[in-house]
Each structure stands twice: as structure tokens, then as C-alpha cells.
Amino acid sequence: MILDEYRARAGRWQAELTSAERLSRQLGNARLATGLAAVAIAALAIGAGWISPWWLAAPLVAFIALAVKHDGVDKTRENAARATAYYQKALSRVEHQWIGKGHQGEAFRDSRHLYADDLDVLGAGSLFELLSTARTAAGERVLAGWLLAPGEPPAVRERQAAVAELRERLDLREEIALMGEDMRAAIDDQAMRQWGELPPVRFFAGARWVALALACAAVITFALFFTQVLSARPLLIILLGEMMLGMAVRPGVQRVLASVSTPSRELKLLGLLLARLEMESFASPHLQRLTHALDQHGLTASAEIRRLERLVDYLDSARNQFFRLIAAPLVWISQFAMAIEAWRGECGTHIGEWIAIVGEFEALCCLACFAYERPDAVFPELVEAENGAPFFDGENVRHPLIDPARAVGNGVQLSGAACSLWIVSGSNMSGKSTLLRAVGLNTVLAWAGAPVCCSRLRVSPLRVGASIRVNDSLADHKSRFYAEISRLRDIVELARGGQPTLFLVDELLSGTNSHDRRIGAAAVVRGLVEGGAMGLVTTHDLALAEITGPLGERARNVHFEDHIENGEIRFDYCLRPGVVERSNALELMRAVGLDV
């Protein structure tokens, strides 16, 4: 059972964390005691002269050994803390206590998007927050892109195969999550990509060879001078040459030093994830392509990043006050600055590709985690439109953001070639808006490459347009009604543009009078259906149920019911054919204390 597996893993990491914290405290106390012992020995050896100063070596060696051990224990403690937090979040998702605890994708919100706000794709308690376990901005960006726009059928089918393969690889996701916590805090993938694509820094031809030759000459002439074979003059001539070289390459070296520090640190963190990805063997074509793309001319991406790490480490070593005097005659800074620029010339253009691969892999892992934690979810059958007509055929369609233990599913069958419109009537709180979001979110999941919360789903390529959560805007000088008709216009234009459209409209034209509403609603719905679109429209106004009449078999009425039980309104959220026959508005008003 998934819950038991997560609890067992969380328990093991919590036990390791507790043990590491206890050992860290003990080592800290031991280091303090060793320091105090060193002070006491120093007083006896140096102050009083009672013992030999060599006795100071014992606490010094012990302190160094304890410091090394303490550093390792602290790393273990930090790792265990990250793992514990990771599984606590995983448990919160399985136990449906995840809202407000994850990344909500606010950076990707666009109020003009045709369904993101209406379907809760982004924001608090959103589909993105439920799905996203990514630890890099690139992973979040790819995931958001998949949720905000449907993919092409061949690409989405490949994603499905990749997600299915990754679903059971819990250990892999755990390892990525543990290294990923630090990555999320540090990596600025846009800055890394821009650094790799900066215009090249030019040095005169052969500058690296001249610098190497001068450094070797300096070592040789110094050795000969030290052994009194040569006078100091050759050494001074070499040093003068190095100064002239330094002046010649100084502008370029300064540009390299100014730009390399942050990208190199962040690439180091990215390399951890790339190295882990390169270790895996995959069967699905999509994952195989991702791993093969990391191999450049026989060297993997992580190997190239490690090469850059070494170059930057060598460069930084010149800042050590003891090594600085040695580094100067070796032309150390100039040599490694030019080597780093050469690395960027070879690999800089690939940085964007590496980031894209990591982002796509992380997004696939997000969907795989969802597939693992929702064993009742199934992969949809993605098929082409029948004779050019879109369709959505789902059984037990459930809302993905509702606790699976409480979610109620309904069958939904829409087809542009047959019944393409459902008018959904029902009382307040009976489940109308939830049905619209269930259909919309499962369509989004299907064309992102994820499993869907249905018993079965066959779906053709669809572009979703929704008008569910439409609000007025004082800043934009728009009333709610104007905002709604603007959204309806966008959906109509989508359908007229030849896109296979699924429209989801809640309380169609509720912001105007009944007469205008019936005429306007009939015209809008008829235009959508005749344009080849299909969808659902909810209403409280039973007069709108008459829209289905002129459309014949292309439209049908369905409804939700409620009943009174012990003086309280009860809902079963089950969809039934026909028009609802009763309303609960007055009962709800009385229930909240209004005198009606």
C-alpha cells in the first residue's frame, strides 16, 4: 500500500535524523572538551613547563579527526532532514492534506488564459500544486507548459510510456528530491543559459600557449637560479614577459572572472542531477532520447560540467593568500580564465539543452509521482477525431483535486458528430461546477501525458475554453457581464478557427435579464455547436433547458438532485437525465439564517 510505503520510508529517515542529531551533539561536546584539554595542556607545557609541548599534538589530532567526523555527520543529518520533509509532503498528498504546502506556479498565471484560472490549474489548491515535485525552475516551467497547452498526439503518447516506466521508480525520485532541495534554492537556469550564449571573449592567437610557455620558463629559470646555475637576469626577463602578457589579456580575463562565478556554482548543482540521470537505463523511447542527448562527442554532460568545476576550483585557489605568491609567476589566473572561456566556447551552447533535458525529466517525474500515488487513475486512450469530429467518452469521471475517498464519478459522453451539448441543471451546491472542472481537468491531464481520474477515457485532441470563474475588474473597467461575454467571444473564436474545442460554461449569461439571457444563450450555444465544438453548460434558469429543443439529438438535458433529510439538504452528486424539477435556494437561505 502506498501509504504504508511512504510511512515506512519516512520513519526510517526520521530515525536516521534523530540518530544524526544526537551524534552531532555528542561530537560537538567532544570537540569542546578536546579544545579545553588543549588549553590545559598548553598551560602545563608552555606556561608552567611541567610537560613537553609535544603533548599538544594529541588533542590537535583528536580535534581534527572529530571535525572531519562532525562534518560527515552534519551532511547525513541535513540529508535525513530533507528526506523526512520530502516524505512528509508525499504523505500529505496521499492523505489529501497538501493544499498550501507546495509550489503553486503563480509565475505562470495569465488572466487571459482560456481555462487556467477557471479550472484551478495554477494557484493555491491547484492541479500544479498537487503535481509539482520539481526542484528546478526548468522542471516547473515544462510542467506548467504541458498543463497550459495540449501536446501533439505522438509526443503525448511517448510521455505516457515514459511516465508509466518511471511510476514505480520510487528510489530514483527520492534521490533526485534529496539533491534537488539545494538545487531549487540556487539554480537560476535562465542566467546559466545566458552565460553559455554570451559573445565569446577574444584573446590573441596562441595566448594560452604563450602563457603556458612563460609559466614553464619561470619554473625552470627559478630552479636554475636557486641552484646557482643561472643569474637572476633570465628569471627577471621571464617575469617581465609575464607582466606584458598579463596586460595584453587583462580585459578578457576580467570579463571571464566577472561572469563565471555564479553560473559555475549552479552548473555544479545541475551536474548532480544530470549524473544521476545518466546512470539510469530506460526502455521507453522518450527517456532513451533524453539520456542519449546528454552524450556529447563521447563525453557526458556531467563529465563536461565536472571539467568546468575543476577549472573553476583551480582558478579560485589563486585567492588563497599562501598560494597567491606562487600563482603569480605561473600566470595561474590568466591560464585558467582562458581555459574556462575555451570550455564555454565548446560547451556553452549545450547548457540550454542540458537544462531543457533536466526540466523535461523532472516534469515526467512529477506525472510519474501522481501516477504512483493515484493507483485508481488510468492512462487515457488518445485517438484521432472521428471524421473530423472531436469527442470525449469517459466513465466514472472524477475531480482530480477532490479527495479520492470522497470524489463521486459520473459518465460523460460528448461527440461533435452526435450529442455535442449537455445542459446541466441542478440546485445550488449539487455538483454542476465540479462536473465542469472534472471534465476540463481530466482533459488537461490526458493531453499532458498523465493518467486521468476516470475508470476509462477515450478522448480526441481538444482545446479547452472555460467560463466558470469570471470576475469584474475595477482596474480594467469591466463588469462581470462584460468579462463573461469577452471570454465567450474568445471561446467562439477558438471554435471558428477550426480548433477542436471543448467549452465549459457555468451559469451562462447570468449577469443580464432573463429575456436577453435566453436569446443570447441560445445564439451562443447554437453558434458553438454548429461550429463543431462540444461541451457542457450549467444553469439555474430552467428556461435555458429549452435550448436543447431546436438542436434535436445534438443536445440533451442532464441534472443533479438534492433531498431533505432530517431537515438538512443532502446531495449524492450523481448525474441524471432530464431537467431538474426542484430548487433549494430558499432552503439554503433559511439554513444560513436569512428570513425568507
N, C-alpha and C positions, 0 to 999 in steps of 0.2 A: 504494500500500500504506500502511496506517495507520501502521505502524512507521516507514517511511521519511519520511512526512509529519511525524510528531512529531520525529524525529531532525533533520530539516532545520530545523524551526522552533526547536528547542532550540539547534541550532548557531548560527543567526542571532542569537538573543538572547544566547547566550554570547559571541559575537564582539562584540556591542554592549556587553555588560557589561565585557568586558576593555578595550575601547577607552575606555569612560567612566571606568573606574577609573584608567587610565593618564593620561587628560586631567585627571582630578580631582587627581591627584598633581602634575601639571605646574602646574596653576593654583594649587594650594596653595603650591608653591615660588615661583611668580611673585609671589603676594601677600606672601609673606615677604620676598622681595627688594625689592618695592616699599616695604614698611614700613621696611626697613633704609635704603633710599635716602632716604625721607622724613626719617628721623632724621639722616642725614648732611647733607642739605640744610638742615635746621633748625639744625644745629650751625654750618654755614658762614654761614647768613643771620642767625640770631639771636645765636649765641654770638660768632662772630668778626666778623660784619658784612661779610664779603667779597662776598656776593651779595645780591640783593634777596629779601625774604621771598616775593615773588610766585612764585618758583621752586617753592614748596611746592605750588602748585596742580597742577603736572604729576603728581607721584606720587599726590596726593589723587584726581584724576580717574581716573588709571590704576587705583588701588586700588578705587574704586567700580565701575568697569567690570569689573574682574576678579572682584569679589564677586558682581555680578549674573550674570556668565557662570558662575561656580563654582556658584552656586545652581541654575541650569538644568541643568548637567552632573550635579550630585548627584541631582536629580529623575530624570534619564534613567537614571542608574546604579541608583537604587532600583527604578525601573520594570523595567529589564532584569533585575535580580536576582529580582524577583517572577515575571517571565515565565519565567525559567530554572527556578526552583523549580516553577512550575506544570507545565511540560513534563517535568521530571524525574519528578514524580508521575504524570503521564499515561503516560510510558514504563514506569514501574514497574507500572502496571495492565496494560498490554498485554503486558509480559514476565512477568506473574504474580509480581511481587516487591512487591506492595502491602500485604501483611499487616503491621499495626503501624505504618503510615505515615500513616493517615488518621484522620478523626474517627469514633469508634466508637458514638456515640449512647447512651452509658451513662446519660445523664439521662432517657432514655425507657424504661428497663428496668423491668419489673414481673414479679416472680417468679410471680405468679398468672396471667399471660397464657397462653393455651391453646397457643401454639406458638412464641413469640418465642425463648425460650432453647433449646428442642428443635431448632429449625431453623437456629439461628445467624443470626437476623435482626438482632440487636444485639450489640455487644461486639467484642472483638478478632477479626479474621479473619472478620467477619460480612458479610452482604449489605449492611447500611447502610454499613459502611466501604468496601466496593467501590463503591457507587453515589454516595455523598455527595461532591459537589464544591461544595456550598453554602457561601457566605461569610457568611450571616446566620443567627441563631438561628431566625428565622421560616422560612427555607428548610429547615433541618434538621427543624424541628417538623412542617412539612407533609409532607416526605418520610417521616418516621417514622410519621406518621398513616396515610399510604397503605399502608405496609408492614404495619402492625399491624391494619388493618381493611379488608375488601374494599369497593370502591366500588360505587355503583349502576351497572348496565349502561350507561345513556345517558351518564353522566358519564365513565365509563372509556373508552368509545368516542371521546368527544371528546378525552380525554387522549392516546389513541393517535394521533389525527390531528395533535395539537399536537406530540407527540414526533417523529413522522415528519417534520414540517416543520422542526423545529429540529435534526434529526440532522446535516445537512450544514453547519450554520452554525457552523463552527469559529471563524471570526473573531469572531463575536458572543460566543461563550463565552470566548474569550481576553480580550476587552476587559472583560467582566464580572469575570473572575477577577483581572485586574490591579487594578481599582478595589476588588475585593472583599476583598483581603487586609487593607487598612486597615479596611474595614468590620467584618470579623469581630472585630478587636481592640477596636472601640469600641462598636458598636451594642448597646444594651440595649432591644430593641423593646418589652418589657413596660413599662419606665419611660416610653418615649415615648408609648405608648398611654394610660397612666395620666395623664401630664401633660396630654394633649389632652382627657381626660374629667374633669379636676378641676372642682369647682364654680366658677362664674365669680367673678372678683374685681370687686366693685362699686365704682364711682366715682359721685359725684353727677352728676346730669343736666347735660350740657353741659361737663363738666370739661375735655375735650380742646379745645373751642373757647375756653374761658376761658384755658387755658394758652397756646394759640397767640396769642390776642389780647394777653396780657400780654407775651409774648416780642417780638411786633412792636412793641408800645408801648415796650418797653425799648430796642430798637434805634433807634426814631425819636427818643425823648427824649434818648438818649445822643448821637445825631448832632446834634440841635439844641443840646444843651448844649456839645458840643465846638466847634461853630461860633459859640457865644456868642449864639445866638438866644434860648435859654431859660436860666433859672437851674437849679440842681441840684435844686430842690424837686420838680418833676414826676417827675424820674428817681427820686428817693428814694421818692416815693409809689408809683410802679410797683414798685420793688423790695420795698417793704413788702407790697404786694398779692401779689407772688410768694411771699414768705415765708408769708403766710397760706394761699395755695393749697397750698404745699408741706406745711404742717402738716395740711391737710384730706385730702390724697391720700396722705400718707406711709405709713399702714398697708397700703393696697393696693399701692403702688409697691414696698414692701419684700417683699410676698408674691410679686409678679411677679419681682423680681430674684433672690429665693431659689430659684425653681423653674425659671427659663428657661435657665440656663447649659448644663447637660449635655444636655437634650433638643434644644436648638438646634444644638449641635455634631453630635449624632448624626443629626438630620434632614438636616443638610447632606451627610453621607456617604450617607444613604439617597437623597437627591435625585440624586446622581450615577448611581445605578443606574436610578432612575425616568426620568431624562432619556435614558439610553441606550435604555431600553425604548420610550419614546415615539417615538424616531426610526425604529423598525422598522415595516415594513409586513408584515402577515401575511395568510394566506389561510384558515387554519383558524378555525372559529367561536369556539373557546375562547380562542385567543390574541387574536382581534379584540375579544372582550368584555373581556379584561383591559386592553388598551390604551385602549379607549373609556371604561372606568371611571375612567381617570386624568384625564379631561377634566371639570372641574367649572365649569359656568357660563362656558364659553369660555376658561377658564384651565386649563392643565395642572397636574398635581400638582407637577412640578418647578418650574414658574414660581411657584407659591404658596410653595414651600419657599425659592426664591431671594429672594422678597419678605421672608420671615422672616429670612433671612440678612442682608439689608441692614439691617433694623430692629435686629437684634442687634449688627451691626457699628457702626452709629451709636450705639447705647447704650454699647457698650464704649469708644468713642472718648472718652467723658467721663472715663475713668480716666487719660487722658494728662495729665501734670502741667502741660503748657503750655496745653492746651485747657480744662482744668478751670475756670479763671477766666472764660473766655468762656462755657462751658456753663451756669454757674450762672444768670446773668441771662436766658439763653434758655430756662430751665425745661427744659433738654435731657433730663435723666434722666426726669422725670415724663412729658414728652410721648411719649418713645419707649417707656417702660414701658406707658403706656396704649394706644399703637399696637400693641404686641406682644399685649396682652390682647385687643384687638379682633380681631387676626389669629386668636388661639386661639378666640375666640367664633365666627368664621366657618369656620375650617378644622380646629379641634381634633378634632371628631368624625370627620373623614375620615382622621386619622392611622392608626387601626386598619385601615381599608380599604386604605390605601396599603401598609401593612406586610403585610397578607394577600396583596395582589396580588404584591408582591415575593417573598414566601415561595412562592407557588404557581408563579411563573415560574421561580424558582431550582430548585424541585423538578422541574419539567418539564425544565429544562436538565440536571439530574442523570440523568434517564432517557434524555434525548437523547444524552448523552455515552456512556452504557452502550450504547445502540443503535449509535452510531458505532464504538465500539471492539470490538463483537462483531458483525461482519458476518454471522456464521453464525446469529445469533439472529433469530427471526421474530415478527411480531405474531400472537398467537393469535386464533382466531375465537371471539368471545364470543357465546354463544347461550343462549336460554332453556331451562330444563329441559324434557325431553321427557315430556309427560303428567305433569308434576309430579315426575319422577324426575331427580335430578342425574346428571351424567356427566363423565368425564374421558377423553379419547381423544387420546393423544399418541404420536407416532413419534420415535424417537431422543431420548428424554428424558434430558438430561444435567444433572449437578450444576453450578449456576452458579458456585460458588466454587472448583471444581477447574480447573486449567489446561486451557483448551480443547484443547491439543495432546495431553493425556493422558486427558481425560474420555471415558468409554465410555457410549454411549447405549443405552437399551432402550425397546421399545414397551410402553406401559401403556394398557389399555382397561378402564375401570370404568364401570358403569352401575347406578343404583338400580333400573332396570326389568329388568336382565338379570343379568350377573355383577357383583355388588357387593362381593365379598370375595376378596382374594388372600391366601393363607397362604404366606409366603415363607420357605423353609427354606434352610439352607446352612451351611457351616463358618465358623469364625471368620475375620474379615478378608476375606470373599469379596465383600462389597458390599451386604449387606442394609440396614444403616442408611443407607448412602449413597443407595440407591434411595428409601427413605422421604423423605429430605431433598430429593432431586432432584424428586420429585413435589410435595412441600409447597412448596418454594421457587419452583418454576415456577408453581404456583397463586397464590402471593403476588404474583409479578411480573405475572402475567396480569391480576389484579384491581386492581393498582396502576396499570395503563396502560402497562407496559413490554413490550418484546419478551421472548420466553422462549427458553431454551436447548433447543430442540426443532427437528426438521425440520418438524413440523406439530403443531398442538394445537387441538382443539375442546374448549371447557370451558364448563360452565354455572356460574351463581353458586354459590359454595361457601363454607362456613365451616369453617376447618381446626381440628382438635383433635389434638394430638400428645402422645404419652407416649414419649419417646426418651431424654431426659437428665433423669431423675428422681433426686433425691438425698435422703438423710436430712437432718434438721436438728436439731442439739442444742438450738439456741435455741428452736425451736418444739416440741420434744419429739416429733418424728416420725421413725419408722423409714423406711427406703427403701420397704418394702412399703406402709406406711400412706400415704406420699406418692404412690405409684403408684396405689393404689385411689382416693385422693381426686381425682387427675387423671382417672382413668377415669370417676368419677362425674360430673365436670364435662362430659366429652365426651358421656356418655349423656344428661345433662340438656339439652345443646345439641340433640341429635337429637330428644329427646322434645318440645322446644319448637317443633318444626316447622321448624327451620332446615335447609337443605340442607347436610349435614355430610360432610366428608371426614376420616376418622380414620386416624391413622398411629401404630401401636403397635409398639414394639420390645421383643422378649422379654417377651411378655405374662405377667404374674404370676410372674415368675422368682423372686420373693422368698419363695415358700412351697413346701410339699412337693408332690411330683408328683401325689398323689391330689387334693388340694384345687385344685391348679393346673388340672388337666384339667376338673374340674367347673365351677370359677369361670370359666375362659377360655371354655368352651362357652356358658355362660349370658350372659356379657358380649357376646360376638360375636353370638350369636343375637339378643339384645335390640337391638343396634345395627342389624343388617341388617333385622330386622323393623320397626324404627322408620324405615326409609327411608334410613339412612346408608349410605355405602360407604367402602371403604378397604383398607389393607394392614396385615397383622400378621406380624411376623417371629418366628422361633423356632429354637432349637437342639433343643428337645424334639420328636422326631419323632412322639410320641404326639399332639401337638396338631394334626398334619396331618390327623388323623381328624375334626376339627371339620367339614370340608367335606362329609362324607358326608350328614348329615341335611339340609343346605341344598341339595343337588342342584346344579342348574345355576347357582344364585345364588352359588356359591363354587368356587374352583379352587386347586390347589396349583401353585406355581412354585418354582424353586430356582436357586441359584448353585453352581458346582462349582469344585474346585481339582484340581491334579495335581502329582505329584512329578517334578521334572526335575533330574537331576544332584544328587540329594539335597536339593534345595530345593523348597519349596512355591511353586507358581505359580498365579496367578489370571487369568482372562480377563474377569471381571466381566460376563459375558453371561448373561442370564436364560433359563432353560429350563423347559419344562413338567414337572410332576410333583414328586415328593418327592426330596430329596437322598438318596443312598444311602451316603455315607461321611462320616466326621468327620475333622478334622485336629487335634483338641485335643491328642492325645498327641504328634504330631509337633512342634507348636508348643512344648509344654512341654520336649521334648528340645532343640529349637533354641535355647532361651534358657538351657540348662544344667541343667535340672531332671532328676533321676534318676528316671525312670519306666519 
